[in-house]
Amino acid sequence: MNGCLNDEIGARLRQVRQHNRLSQRALAKRAGVVNSTISLIESGQTNPSVGALKRILDAIPISVADFFSLTDAGGEQIFFRNKELTEIGKGGISYLQIGNNMVGRSIQILKETYTPGSDTGKVRLTHAGEEGGIIIKGRLEITVEDQRRVLGPGDAYYFSSRLPHRFRCIGGEPCEVVSACSPPTF
C-alpha cells in the first residue's frame, strides 16, 4: 500500500474509533494488539495486513465492507435529497433510511411507506432499543405485546423495541410514517 492509502485507512480508523468512544489503548486491548499499533496505523506510519485490520475492526465492531464504505473523514453528509435516502425495505413496505451508514450513530431515522394490506409479518419484531414514529398519511395498526391500536394521521407511538411488535397497513390507501429507532438496530 502506498502512503496515501495508509493515511486514508488511518483517518478512517480514527473516525470510527472516536465515534465509538474508544481510546487507542482500549481498542488495542480489545483487538489483542500492541498499544502502539493503533497509533502507528492512525498516523499513516504503518500498513496493517488485511488480517490485522479485520481483527482491529472486529473489536470495534465494524465490518471491513462498512469500514471502506464510510465517507471521507470530516466529509460527513449532513443534508439528503429524497433520491439520496437508502432503501432498506422490501416487498410491500419501503423503509427509506436517512444516511447509508449507521456506524457510530445513535439514532436511525426512517420514512416508512406501507402499501394497503402490507404487514411486517406474523412473527413479531424484537430488537434492542426504543422506537417511535408519527403517522403522516393512511392508517396503521400497531401491536405491541398484548396492546393493539389503529393510528391515523397525526397519531404517534413510542415504545421499547424489546417488546414484540408488528405493523400492518389498514384500509385502501398507503400509509406513511416517519420513525426513529435508537440505537439503530432495525
C-alpha positions, 0 to 999 in steps of 0.5 A, spaced: 500 500 500 502 506 498 502 512 503 496 515 501 492 509 502 495 508 509 493 515 511 486 514 508 485 507 512 488 511 518 483 517 518 478 512 517 480 508 523 480 514 527 473 516 525 470 510 527 474 509 533 472 516 536 465 515 534 465 509 538 468 512 544 474 508 544 481 510 546 487 507 542 489 503 548 482 500 549 481 498 542 488 495 542 486 491 548 480 489 545 483 487 538 489 483 542 494 488 539 500 492 541 498 499 544 502 502 539 499 499 533 493 503 533 497 509 533 502 507 528 496 505 523 492 512 525 498 516 523 499 513 516 506 510 519 504 503 518 500 498 513 496 493 517 495 486 513 488 485 511 488 480 517 490 485 522 485 490 520 479 485 520 481 483 527 482 491 529 475 492 526 472 486 529 473 489 536 470 495 534 465 492 531 465 494 524 465 490 518 471 491 513 465 492 507 462 498 512 469 500 514 471 502 506 464 504 505 464 510 510 465 517 507 471 521 507 473 523 514 470 530 516 466 529 509 460 527 513 453 528 509 449 532 513 443 534 508 439 528 503 435 529 497 429 524 497 433 520 491 439 520 496 435 516 502 437 508 502 432 503 501 432 498 506 425 495 505 422 490 501 416 487 498 410 491 500 413 496 505 419 501 503 423 503 509 427 509 506 433 510 511 436 517 512 444 516 511 447 509 508 451 508 514 449 507 521 456 506 524 457 510 530 450 513 530 445 513 535 439 514 532 436 511 525 431 515 522 426 512 517 420 514 512 416 508 512 411 507 506 406 501 507 402 499 501 394 497 503 394 490 506 402 490 507 404 487 514 411 486 517 409 479 518 406 474 523 412 473 527 413 479 531 419 484 531 424 484 537 430 488 537 434 492 542 432 499 543 426 504 543 422 506 537 417 511 535 414 514 529 408 519 527 403 517 522 403 522 516 398 519 511 393 512 511 392 508 517 396 503 521 395 498 526 400 497 531 401 491 536 405 491 541 405 485 546 398 484 548 396 492 546 393 493 539 391 500 536 389 503 529 393 510 528 391 515 523 394 521 521 397 525 526 397 519 531 404 517 534 407 511 538 413 510 542 415 504 545 421 499 547 423 495 541 424 489 546 417 488 546 414 484 540 411 488 535 408 488 528 405 493 523 400 492 518 397 497 513 389 498 514 384 500 509 385 502 501 390 507 501 398 507 503 400 509 509 406 513 511 410 514 517 416 517 519 420 513 525 426 513 529 429 507 532 435 508 537 440 505 537 439 503 530 438 496 530 432 495 525 
